């Protein structure tokens, strides 16, 4: 059974990170991230959502515009930062913010979070133009797009600040962790000051849990283990992962418990070979697109001039009302698919395309460790499921 997700690290790196985790290398990771993104400063934080949270707390504006098709962690961070959320519908081409809807809804002197969903760059030129015309600040949600490019330039370098994530399903996996990337020194200093006053040392129990979680993710890429252990667990949960339920805690640990030396070391290991990770993922995505674009019953991202995605997940749209049938058909052929995101933020009546995507979306595995044979098996499973769910 091919697992829906898997980390980009290895047991060897995990062991090596544990042996060298006593070294304080947070500054080195910040320096290497700044160099990679050509940012003026980088600040490592407990998670991607924490990065957004501290950026928002450092900005005076109260109104924040988000795509309605979004991860609930983003919504949680904005709410915790005590900002007012305004949702914007998305488009069916790249699943990102619809700039026409943004222009209709925009409020002057606000914040726009430009999300690169699944690793596909959004329409940055248009969003920047709208922000300039309305005196708004653009922040990039680059959590799913590490290494993606827009017109030859890395995403995460266009806004006043951007966020990166090292959660276990991302391009760089460090059992959570994240970073805020700044093009504005003043904003960096404000965010750093707030975080330094609130951060707490990671507890030993938390470190152990993170190590075990990552080890389980690694073991779960074993086909037999996944079939015998993970699938029965997912079945009890209805196969869905995150269903979008939002409970905003007053002081969630994901926002203030700093990354451990072990996590930092893991992120450094992968950052130094991230080009190879992205290259392999891109090759897999190209193979998916070439093989599946001709199948009428499913839809894949066809590509756009000037956009070079760095896929965290590979999106597949299936027939409306047949998603679960299609998923189970693929599962019967030994492939598990993801469900991100099978919910819409805000009132579904107001966000037509966000709702449509959430009802049709499934994700194909795209980690760089997939073999060519596994990729071929995934494609064949999709083809057979299309025939079986006509």
KAPENOR-V498758 format. One record per backbone hydrogen bond with DSSP energy under -0.5 kcal/mol. CO is the residue of the C=O (numbers start at 1). NH is the residue of the N-H. E is the energy in kcal/mol with one decimal. If there is no record, write none. Layout:
[[CO & NH & E] [CO & NH & E]]
This chain:
[[2 & 336 & -2.5] [10 & 14 & -2.6] [11 & 15 & -2.6] [12 & 16 & -2.6] [13 & 17 & -2.8] [14 & 18 & -1.9] [15 & 19 & -2.1] [16 & 20 & -1.5] [18 & 21 & -0.7] [20 & 23 & -1.5] [23 & 25 & -1.0] [25 & 29 & -2.2] [26 & 30 & -2.3] [27 & 31 & -2.4] [28 & 32 & -2.6] [29 & 33 & -2.4] [30 & 34 & -2.3] [31 & 35 & -2.1] [32 & 36 & -2.4] [33 & 37 & -2.5] [34 & 38 & -0.8] [34 & 39 & -1.8] [41 & 182 & -3.0] [43 & 180 & -2.4] [45 & 178 & -2.2] [46 & 177 & -0.9] [47 & 51 & -1.6] [48 & 52 & -1.9] [49 & 53 & -2.5] [50 & 54 & -2.5] [51 & 55 & -1.8] [52 & 56 & -2.7] [53 & 57 & -2.0] [54 & 58 & -0.8] [55 & 58 & -0.7] [56 & 59 & -1.4] [62 & 84 & -3.3] [63 & 111 & -2.8] [64 & 66 & -0.5] [64 & 86 & -2.7] [65 & 113 & -2.6] [66 & 88 & -2.2] [68 & 70 & -0.9] [68 & 345 & -3.1] [71 & 74 & -1.2] [71 & 75 & -1.1] [72 & 76 & -2.7] [73 & 77 & -2.0] [74 & 78 & -2.0] [75 & 79 & -2.5] [76 & 80 & -2.5] [77 & 81 & -1.5] [78 & 83 & -1.8] [79 & 82 & -1.7] [83 & 85 & -0.5] [84 & 64 & -3.1] [86 & 66 & -2.3] [88 & 68 & -3.0] [89 & 98 & -2.8] [91 & 95 & -1.0] [96 & 91 & -2.2] [97 & 99 & -0.7] [98 & 102 & -2.3] [99 & 103 & -2.2] [100 & 104 & -1.6] [101 & 105 & -1.8] [102 & 106 & -2.1] [110 & 137 & -2.4] [111 & 65 & -2.9] [111 & 113 & -0.5] [112 & 114 & -0.9] [112 & 139 & -2.6] [113 & 115 & -1.0] [114 & 141 & -2.2] [115 & 117 & -0.9] [116 & 119 & -1.7] [117 & 120 & -2.2] [118 & 312 & -1.8] [118 & 313 & -0.9] [119 & 121 & -0.6] [119 & 310 & -2.1] [122 & 124 & -2.0] [123 & 127 & -2.1] [124 & 128 & -2.8] [125 & 129 & -2.0] [126 & 130 & -2.4] [127 & 131 & -2.3] [128 & 132 & -2.6] [129 & 133 & -2.4] [130 & 134 & -1.2] [131 & 136 & -2.9] [132 & 135 & -1.0] [134 & 109 & -2.6] [137 & 112 & -2.8] [137 & 139 & -0.5] [138 & 160 & -2.3] [138 & 161 & -0.7] [139 & 114 & -2.9] [139 & 141 & -0.5] [140 & 142 & -1.1] [140 & 163 & -1.9] [141 & 116 & -1.8] [142 & 145 & -1.3] [145 & 148 & -2.4] [148 & 155 & -2.4] [149 & 308 & -2.9] [150 & 153 & -1.4] [153 & 150 & -3.4] [154 & 157 & -1.0] [160 & 183 & -2.3] [160 & 184 & -0.6] [161 & 140 & -2.3] [162 & 181 & -3.2] [163 & 142 & -1.0] [164 & 179 & -2.0] [166 & 174 & -3.4] [166 & 176 & -1.0] [167 & 170 & -2.2] [172 & 174 & -0.5] [177 & 166 & -3.1] [178 & 45 & -2.7] [179 & 164 & -2.5] [180 & 43 & -2.4] [181 & 162 & -2.1] [182 & 40 & -1.8] [182 & 41 & -1.6] [184 & 188 & -2.0] [185 & 189 & -2.4] [186 & 190 & -1.9] [187 & 191 & -2.5] [188 & 192 & -2.9] [189 & 193 & -2.0] [190 & 194 & -2.0] [191 & 195 & -2.5] [192 & 196 & -2.9] [193 & 197 & -1.5] [194 & 198 & -0.8] [195 & 198 & -1.1] [195 & 199 & -2.5] [200 & 258 & -2.2] [203 & 207 & -2.1] [204 & 208 & -2.3] [205 & 209 & -2.4] [206 & 210 & -2.4] [207 & 211 & -2.2] [208 & 212 & -2.5] [209 & 213 & -2.8] [210 & 214 & -2.2] [211 & 215 & -2.3] [212 & 216 & -2.5] [213 & 217 & -2.3] [214 & 218 & -2.3] [215 & 219 & -2.6] [216 & 220 & -2.5] [218 & 221 & -1.1] [219 & 222 & -2.2] [222 & 226 & -2.5] [223 & 227 & -2.1] [224 & 228 & -2.5] [225 & 229 & -2.5] [225 & 230 & -1.0] [226 & 231 & -2.6] [229 & 233 & -1.2] [230 & 234 & -2.7] [231 & 235 & -2.7] [232 & 236 & -1.7] [233 & 237 & -1.0] [234 & 239 & -3.6] [235 & 238 & -1.5] [245 & 247 & -0.6] [247 & 249 & -0.8] [252 & 255 & -1.6] [253 & 256 & -0.9] [253 & 257 & -2.1] [256 & 200 & -2.9] [256 & 258 & -0.8] [260 & 264 & -2.3] [261 & 265 & -2.4] [262 & 266 & -2.0] [263 & 267 & -2.4] [264 & 268 & -2.2] [265 & 269 & -2.4] [266 & 270 & -2.0] [267 & 271 & -2.4] [268 & 272 & -1.7] [270 & 273 & -1.1] [271 & 274 & -0.9] [273 & 276 & -0.7] [273 & 277 & -1.5] [274 & 278 & -2.8] [275 & 279 & -2.3] [276 & 280 & -2.2] [277 & 281 & -2.3] [278 & 282 & -2.5] [279 & 283 & -2.0] [280 & 284 & -2.1] [281 & 285 & -2.5] [282 & 286 & -2.3] [283 & 287 & -1.9] [284 & 288 & -2.3] [285 & 289 & -2.6] [286 & 290 & -2.5] [287 & 291 & -2.0] [288 & 292 & -2.7] [289 & 293 & -2.0] [292 & 295 & -1.7] [294 & 296 & -0.7] [295 & 298 & -1.0] [299 & 317 & -2.8] [304 & 307 & -1.8] [306 & 151 & -4.1] [306 & 308 & -0.5] [307 & 309 & -0.5] [308 & 149 & -2.5] [313 & 315 & -0.7] [314 & 364 & -2.8] [315 & 301 & -0.5] [316 & 362 & -2.0] [317 & 299 & -2.2] [319 & 322 & -2.0] [322 & 326 & -2.7] [323 & 327 & -2.8] [324 & 328 & -2.5] [325 & 329 & -1.9] [326 & 330 & -2.4] [327 & 331 & -2.6] [328 & 332 & -1.9] [329 & 333 & -0.5] [330 & 333 & -1.3] [330 & 335 & -1.3] [331 & 334 & -2.1] [334 & 2 & -2.6] [338 & 363 & -2.1] [346 & 348 & -0.6] [347 & 350 & -1.4] [347 & 351 & -0.6] [348 & 351 & -0.6] [351 & 355 & -2.2] [352 & 356 & -2.0] [353 & 357 & -2.6] [354 & 358 & -2.2] [355 & 359 & -1.6] [356 & 360 & -0.9] [357 & 360 & -0.9] [357 & 361 & -2.2] [360 & 318 & -2.1] [362 & 316 & -2.8] [363 & 338 & -2.3] [364 & 314 & -1.3] [367 & 370 & -1.5] [371 & 375 & -2.2] [372 & 376 & -2.4] [373 & 377 & -2.1] [374 & 378 & -2.2] [375 & 379 & -2.3] [376 & 380 & -2.4] [377 & 381 & -2.3] [378 & 382 & -2.0] [379 & 383 & -2.2] [380 & 384 & -2.5] [381 & 385 & -2.2] [382 & 386 & -2.1] [383 & 387 & -1.7] [384 & 388 & -2.1] [385 & 389 & -1.4] [387 & 390 & -0.8]]
